[in-house]
Amino acid sequence: MSLAASEPEAAIWQRTIDPDSGNLSPEAARAFLKLAFTEEDHRAMDELARKAQSGALNTEESRLLDGYRHVAWLLGLLKSKARLSLQRAGGTT
């Protein structure tokens, strides 16, 4: 995970979301699985990643890329919990 969030903040999010608990209702789990970046965001992330690889990011772009990485990490936690919740409920993922 990027350090867009500090290590302590990341640990707090990890404990709060608790992706290993799988205790969401099927409806909530399905709603979390629908969360996604827009096409515009995907294009922006691709461009920022290209610039980062070439070392051409300015400070604002670096912060924006860190923000995308942080949100992606949080979405990953939520979706992991959602998939586990559906598995435990006998639903499909």
N, C-alpha and C positions, 0 to 999 in steps of 0.2 A: 504494500500500500504506500502511496505517496505520503509525504509528511504534510499534506495540506491540512490534515488534522494531526495534532501532536500525538505521540505514542500514548500518553495517558488518555487522551480523548478517544483514540481508537479502541483502547481496552475497555473504556466505559461503554462505547457503542456495542462492542462485542458482547459484553455482559448483559446489556439492556435488551438487545435483540435476541440473544441466546439462540443462535441458529440450530443448535443441536437438540432443542427441546421439542420441536415439531408439534406445538400445541395450538396452532391456529385452526379456526373453523374452516371447513372446505371452501366456503364462500370467500372468506378473507384471504385464504391461500391463493385462490384463483385470481382475485383482484391484484394481489402483489405480483403474481406471475405476468400480469398484463402490463406492468410498469416497464417503460422502455424509453430510451433516448429517441428524439425525433431524427428524421433524415438530415435535417439542418445541423443538428448537434453531431451526428456521425461525420458529416463533411467537415465540420469545424475541428473535431478531434483528429481526423486524418491529416488535415493541413497542419495543425499544431504538432502532431507527432513527426511529420516530415521535417518541419522547421527545427524541432528539437534534435532530431538525428543529425542534422547538418550544423547544429550549434548556432542557429540564427534566431532563437526566441528572445524577445525582449522581456523585461520584467513583468509587464502586464500579461503577456501571452503565457509566460511561465506560471503565473498565478492561476490563469484560466485553465491551463492544462492540469494543474494540481487539483483544481476544483472538479473537473471532469473525472479525474482518477478517484477522488474521494467519493463522489456520488456513485461511480461505478462499483466501488468497493462496498458501499452501503447497500446498493441494489443487490449485489451478490449475496450479502448476508441475508437480506430479506427473502430473496428467491430460494436460497438454500433452505431456509426455515419453511417456506411455503411448499417446496417439493417434498420435504420430509413429512410435513403435516398431511399432505394428500396421500402419501404412501401409507402412513399410519392409519388414515381414515379409510383406506381401501380404494381411494380414487386414483385417477391417472394423473401423470405429471406432464 
